[in-house]
């Protein structure tokens, strides 16, 4: 099971796309049957598919450390404007995944809606069991409510979204904010 070894030995966020292509790269499914992928079958990168977006990596403070996040800002807006912000949490069953997996979605959200998207890499199980991932997302949200201007956003207009496991955080965050003296997401 080569994919499990990748997860177990890699402390960096693992992109699900990398795990799916691993058997092809390593020849696990038979090098005699697959010499090299057909270029017509390889999808474009997120940057190629949605090019009109500026992407920046930031490191944001959370309890007991920092998490990385990708900040996406559309080119077609006034660069001095404070845009609404969407905090986006990726999926992956709380154990795998990264902001790379959702780059198509987050870049498109930014471009099509004229918003800043902050796609966070929360810490994951098993190294960081619950509630650490939820706390990470909540801490990034709290930082955005205070400091969204530092990434070109409006601190009074911060929303939250996610897919799969990340949607659990998006659903839990309004309840979390109510019991922790934070403003509710926009």
VMD Tcl script that draws the C-alpha trace (Angstrom):
set ca {
  {0.00 0.00 0.00}
  {2.35 2.77 -1.16}
  {-0.18 5.55 -0.58}
  {-0.37 4.80 3.13}
  {3.42 5.05 3.36}
  {3.24 8.50 1.80}
  {0.74 9.64 4.42}
  {2.60 8.06 7.33}
  {6.02 9.41 6.37}
  {5.06 12.87 5.18}
  {4.46 15.63 7.71}
  {3.76 18.23 5.01}
  {0.19 18.50 3.71}
  {-0.35 15.72 1.17}
  {-2.39 16.64 -1.88}
  {-4.95 13.98 -2.74}
  {-4.05 14.45 -6.41}
  {-0.47 13.35 -5.60}
  {-1.75 10.24 -3.83}
  {-3.94 9.27 -6.77}
  {-1.13 9.60 -9.31}
  {1.43 7.84 -7.06}
  {0.84 4.36 -8.55}
  {1.47 5.74 -12.04}
  {4.63 7.57 -10.97}
  {6.08 4.59 -9.12}
  {5.08 1.93 -11.62}
  {3.04 0.19 -8.93}
  {0.32 -0.71 -11.46}
  {2.78 -2.17 -13.92}
  {5.35 -0.19 -15.86}
  {4.88 -2.58 -18.76}
  {1.25 -1.44 -19.14}
  {1.69 2.30 -18.64}
  {4.77 3.88 -20.15}
  {3.77 7.51 -19.74}
  {0.46 9.31 -19.32}
  {-1.32 10.61 -22.40}
  {-0.88 14.42 -22.25}
  {-4.47 14.84 -23.46}
  {-5.69 13.16 -20.25}
  {-3.73 15.37 -17.85}
  {-5.96 18.21 -16.62}
  {-4.61 21.75 -16.63}
  {-3.18 23.09 -13.39}
  {-5.33 25.44 -11.32}
  {-3.12 28.33 -12.45}
  {-3.71 27.43 -16.11}
  {-7.45 26.89 -15.66}
  {-8.05 30.09 -13.64}
  {-5.18 32.45 -14.49}
  {-6.56 35.85 -13.45}
  {-5.88 35.41 -9.73}
  {-2.93 36.43 -7.57}
  {-1.82 33.66 -5.20}
  {0.24 34.26 -2.06}
  {1.32 31.91 0.73}
  {0.95 33.20 4.29}
  {1.61 31.69 7.71}
  {-1.03 32.48 10.29}
  {-0.85 32.13 14.08}
  {-2.88 29.40 15.78}
  {-2.68 27.86 19.24}
  {0.73 26.26 19.69}
  {2.08 27.25 16.30}
  {1.29 28.42 12.80}
  {-0.58 27.07 9.78}
  {0.01 27.90 6.15}
  {-2.70 29.26 3.90}
  {-3.03 30.31 0.29}
  {-4.51 33.74 -0.31}
  {-6.27 34.23 -3.66}
  {-7.14 37.72 -4.89}
  {-8.65 38.47 -8.32}
  {-6.64 40.67 -10.71}
  {-9.71 42.39 -12.17}
  {-10.47 44.49 -9.08}
  {-9.00 47.65 -7.60}
  {-5.95 46.38 -5.73}
  {-6.56 48.93 -2.94}
  {-10.16 47.82 -2.37}
  {-10.98 45.89 0.80}
  {-12.85 42.89 -0.58}
  {-15.10 40.43 1.24}
  {-13.19 37.39 2.50}
  {-14.02 33.69 2.32}
  {-12.13 31.40 4.70}
  {-12.02 28.02 2.93}
  {-11.26 24.68 4.62}
  {-10.31 21.73 2.39}
  {-11.67 18.20 2.69}
  {-9.82 14.94 3.20}
  {-11.49 13.03 6.01}
  {-9.67 15.14 8.65}
  {-6.48 13.16 7.91}
  {-5.24 14.07 4.41}
  {-5.49 16.87 1.90}
  {-4.26 20.41 1.48}
  {-5.17 23.73 -0.06}
  {-3.66 22.40 -3.30}
  {-6.60 20.01 -3.65}
  {-9.08 22.87 -3.77}
  {-7.05 25.38 -5.81}
  {-9.43 25.11 -8.78}
  {-12.39 25.94 -6.54}
  {-10.75 28.65 -4.47}
  {-9.21 30.45 -7.44}
  {-12.57 30.41 -9.19}
  {-14.40 31.63 -6.08}
  {-12.01 34.58 -5.89}
  {-12.21 35.46 -9.58}
  {-15.93 34.96 -10.18}
  {-17.10 36.68 -6.97}
  {-14.47 39.43 -6.54}
  {-13.50 38.21 -3.08}
  {-10.31 37.31 -1.27}
  {-10.19 33.58 -0.51}
  {-7.98 32.33 2.32}
  {-7.59 28.56 1.96}
  {-6.12 27.17 5.16}
  {-4.03 24.07 5.83}
  {-5.32 23.13 9.27}
  {-3.38 20.51 11.23}
  {-4.77 17.00 10.80}
  {-5.24 13.72 12.65}
  {-3.77 11.44 13.76}
  {-0.91 13.75 14.84}
  {-3.38 16.47 15.82}
  {-6.67 14.93 17.02}
  {-9.92 16.82 17.49}
  {-10.41 19.63 18.47}
  {-7.06 20.86 17.06}
  {-8.26 21.14 13.42}
  {-11.41 23.04 14.45}
  {-9.35 25.30 16.72}
  {-6.97 26.01 13.83}
  {-9.84 27.07 11.56}
  {-11.36 29.15 14.38}
  {-8.00 30.82 15.09}
  {-7.52 31.69 11.41}
  {-11.07 33.09 11.38}
  {-10.33 35.17 14.51}
  {-7.16 36.47 12.86}
  {-9.12 37.44 9.73}
  {-11.75 39.26 11.81}
  {-8.90 41.35 13.26}
  {-6.38 41.47 10.40}
  {-8.14 40.80 7.07}
  {-6.82 44.12 5.80}
  {-3.34 42.60 5.73}
  {-4.47 40.26 2.92}
  {-6.61 42.85 1.13}
  {-9.87 41.93 2.81}
  {-12.58 43.64 4.83}
  {-12.57 42.36 8.45}
  {-16.31 43.04 8.79}
  {-17.14 40.76 5.83}
  {-15.55 37.37 6.54}
  {-17.50 34.27 5.49}
  {-16.55 30.62 5.84}
  {-16.89 27.69 3.42}
  {-15.41 24.25 2.86}
  {-15.83 20.91 1.22}
  {-16.21 17.48 2.79}
  {-14.36 17.56 6.13}
  {-13.89 21.30 5.69}
  {-17.65 21.80 5.44}
  {-17.90 20.43 8.98}
  {-15.71 23.31 10.14}
  {-17.79 25.76 8.11}
  {-20.92 24.46 9.84}
  {-19.35 24.42 13.32}
  {-17.72 27.85 13.17}
  {-20.91 29.93 13.70}
  {-21.61 27.93 16.87}
  {-17.99 28.30 17.96}
  {-18.09 32.09 17.46}
  {-21.21 32.40 19.60}
  {-19.53 30.77 22.60}
  {-16.14 32.48 22.13}
  {-17.09 36.17 21.79}
  {-16.32 36.40 18.08}
  {-18.55 37.98 15.46}
  {-20.55 35.47 13.43}
  {-19.37 34.81 9.87}
  {-20.88 37.07 7.22}
}
mol new
graphics top color blue
foreach p $ca { graphics top sphere $p radius 0.5 }
foreach p [lrange $ca 0 end-1] q [lrange $ca 1 end] { graphics top cylinder $p $q radius 0.2 }
display resetview
